[in-house]
């Protein structure tokens, strides 16, 4: 079985194949580590997951997509308020002529965004849950906004690699991103291109 890249004492990720002791708790590593860039996707690890006692239960597990649906619902509510308010402002500014163009443009933008978000929400609701054995290969964050008149929005993305070498970058919640480290292998649960959950298997 290939090294799982975690300390046996504190479960901290072992990311350097030159380490002889865990840099977090000092525990002597039981054997030389293997460079995770080479060994993280070794075929033996995928076979070990399939032979794990927890595999059958993991493949039946159905994580909820409620949080994602609620998030989309909040965005929809905001856009509805935006569109109605800008529409009302457009009507109010009609007597002023050209001044009505600004709120009118905002109203049109709100309608377009509502159509796009509605399509995304419907797609997510209809999509089937996918379960895949994958390696948590890498992750990144994307920050938007944060100006004087808006708060920053952070989106986490995870790069998953499957047995056949296929790589997929998918968004996930910050709590899920913080619970795993590059080199982890397990079952990824996806719906409509969104990572709902990732259950690590020691393999």
QUIVENSUL-V942635 format. One record per residue. N is the residue number from 1. RES is the residue in one letter. OMEGA is omega in whole degrees, 0 to 359 (999 if undefined). NEAR is the number of other C-alpha atoms within 12 Angstrom. Layout:
N,RES,OMEGA,NEAR / N,RES,OMEGA,NEAR
//
This chain:
1,X,183,19 / 2,X,179,28 / 3,X,183,32 / 4,X,176,41 / 5,X,175,39 / 6,X,178,40 / 7,X,181,29 / 8,X,182,22 / 9,X,186,18 / 10,X,179,18 / 11,X,177,22 / 12,X,180,26 / 13,X,176,29 / 14,X,189,39 / 15,X,181,30 / 16,X,184,24 / 17,X,176,22 / 18,X,183,16 / 19,X,172,24 / 20,X,176,19 / 21,X,176,26 / 22,X,181,28 / 23,X,182,21 / 24,X,181,19 / 25,X,177,17 / 26,X,181,17 / 27,X,177,20 / 28,X,180,20 / 29,X,188,30 / 30,X,179,19 / 31,X,179,21 / 32,X,179,22 / 33,X,180,28 / 34,X,180,27 / 35,X,184,22 / 36,X,178,31 / 37,X,179,22 / 38,X,192,18 / 39,X,185,27 / 40,X,182,39 / 41,X,177,37 / 42,X,182,30 / 43,X,181,24 / 44,X,181,19 / 45,X,179,32 / 46,X,178,34 / 47,X,180,23 / 48,X,178,24 / 49,X,181,35 / 50,X,180,26 / 51,X,180,18 / 52,X,179,21 / 53,X,183,14 / 54,X,188,20 / 55,X,183,25 / 56,X,180,14 / 57,X,180,16 / 58,X,181,27 / 59,X,176,24 / 60,X,184,15 / 61,X,180,22 / 62,X,178,22 / 63,X,183,24 / 64,X,175,19 / 65,X,183,27 / 66,X,181,16 / 67,X,180,18 / 68,X,179,27 / 69,X,178,25 / 70,X,178,16 / 71,X,178,18 / 72,X,179,26 / 73,X,178,21 / 74,X,178,18 / 75,X,179,22 / 76,X,180,26 / 77,X,179,19 / 78,X,181,19 / 79,X,178,28 / 80,X,179,26 / 81,X,179,19 / 82,X,184,26 / 83,X,180,27 / 84,X,182,23 / 85,X,180,21 / 86,X,176,26 / 87,X,178,27 / 88,X,178,18 / 89,X,179,23 / 90,X,179,25 / 91,X,182,20 / 92,X,183,18 / 93,X,181,18 / 94,X,179,17 / 95,X,182,12 / 96,X,177,13 / 97,X,185,14 / 98,X,181,13 / 99,X,181,16 / 100,X,182,21 / 101,X,184,21 / 102,X,178,21 / 103,X,177,26 / 104,X,178,27 / 105,X,178,20 / 106,X,179,25 / 107,X,179,27 / 108,X,179,23 / 109,X,179,21 / 110,X,180,28 / 111,X,180,25 / 112,X,181,19 / 113,X,177,23 / 114,X,179,27 / 115,X,180,18 / 116,X,181,18 / 117,X,178,25 / 118,X,179,24 / 119,X,179,17 / 120,X,179,25 / 121,X,179,27 / 122,X,179,17 / 123,X,180,18 / 124,X,182,27 / 125,X,182,22 / 126,X,188,14 / 127,X,178,16 / 128,X,178,18 / 129,X,178,25 / 130,X,176,25 / 131,X,182,29 / 132,X,170,36 / 133,X,184,37 / 134,X,175,45 / 135,X,175,45 / 136,X,191,42 / 137,X,183,32 / 138,X,177,28 / 139,X,178,30 / 140,X,177,24 / 141,X,179,21 / 142,X,182,17 / 143,X,178,14 / 144,X,178,13 / 145,X,181,13 / 146,X,178,12 / 147,X,182,10 / 148,X,186,7 / 149,X,181,7 / 150,X,178,9 / 151,X,181,11 / 152,X,177,13 / 153,X,182,14 / 154,X,177,18 / 155,X,179,22 / 156,X,178,25 / 157,X,180,29 / 158,X,176,40 / 159,X,179,33 / 160,X,176,41 / 161,X,181,33 / 162,X,185,28 / 163,X,182,24 / 164,X,179,16 / 165,X,179,18 / 166,X,179,16 / 167,X,180,20 / 168,X,175,25 / 169,X,185,25 / 170,X,177,31 / 171,X,176,30 / 172,X,180,36 / 173,X,183,27 / 174,X,179,22 / 175,X,179,16 / 176,X,179,25 / 177,X,182,30 / 178,X,184,19 / 179,X,184,21 / 180,X,182,33 / 181,X,177,31 / 182,X,182,35 / 183,X,177,40 / 184,X,176,46 / 185,X,181,44 / 186,X,181,41 / 187,X,178,40 / 188,X,180,39 / 189,X,184,34 / 190,X,173,34 / 191,X,179,32 / 192,X,177,25 / 193,X,179,26 / 194,X,179,38 / 195,X,180,39 / 196,X,184,36 / 197,X,176,37 / 198,X,181,38 / 199,X,182,33 / 200,X,176,32 / 201,X,179,31 / 202,X,182,31 / 203,X,999,34
//
